[in-house]
Amino acid sequence: MLIKLYRSDCFDYVLSESTKHEGVYQVTCFDAEGPLSDHEFKFLDNAEKYIRRVYNAKPCVKEELRFIN
């Protein structure tokens, strides 16, 4: 399930429930070619901190995304 969308200067990100492990959250990074990587977190707040601090990404709405349709 999608939780939140983010955007940085170079990439788009999706914060969602993990597609691999139950009870885990996943941050997936996208560029023009598609998904680049994902990182999993046990706690939602850790995932949000990571995406903001490491990627310097800001929350956005889907109309602001460049690489995710």
C-alpha positions in Angstrom: 0.0 0.0 0.0 1.3 3.4 -1.0 1.9 5.7 2.0 3.6 8.9 0.6 5.3 10.3 -2.5 8.5 12.3 -2.5 10.6 14.2 -5.0 14.2 15.5 -5.0 16.2 17.4 -7.6 17.1 14.2 -9.5 14.7 11.4 -8.4 11.2 10.5 -7.4 10.5 8.2 -4.4 7.6 6.1 -3.2 7.2 5.2 0.5 5.1 2.1 0.8 4.5 -1.1 2.7 7.2 -3.6 1.6 6.4 -5.8 -1.3 8.9 -8.4 0.0 8.3 -8.5 3.8 5.2 -8.1 5.9 5.3 -5.4 8.6 8.2 -3.5 6.9 8.2 -0.2 5.0 10.0 0.3 1.7 11.5 3.4 0.0 11.8 3.0 -3.7 13.9 5.4 -5.9 13.0 6.1 -9.5 14.6 7.9 -12.4 13.7 8.2 -16.1 14.7 4.5 -16.7 12.5 3.2 -13.9 13.2 1.9 -10.4 16.8 2.2 -9.3 16.8 0.8 -5.7 14.8 0.2 -2.6 15.6 0.2 1.1 13.5 -1.4 3.8 12.8 -0.1 7.3 11.1 -1.6 10.3 9.6 1.7 11.4 7.7 4.2 9.3 9.3 7.2 11.0 12.8 5.8 10.2 11.9 5.5 6.5 10.6 9.1 6.4 13.7 10.4 8.1 15.9 8.5 5.7 14.2 9.8 2.6 14.4 13.4 3.8 17.9 13.3 5.2 19.8 11.0 2.8 18.0 12.0 -0.4 17.0 15.6 0.6 13.5 14.7 -0.8 10.3 16.6 -0.1 6.8 15.3 0.1 4.8 15.9 -3.1 1.6 15.0 -4.9 1.5 12.6 -7.9 1.2 15.4 -10.4 4.6 16.7 -9.4 6.4 13.4 -10.1 8.5 13.2 -13.2 9.4 9.5 -13.5 6.4 7.6 -12.0 3.1 7.5 -13.9 
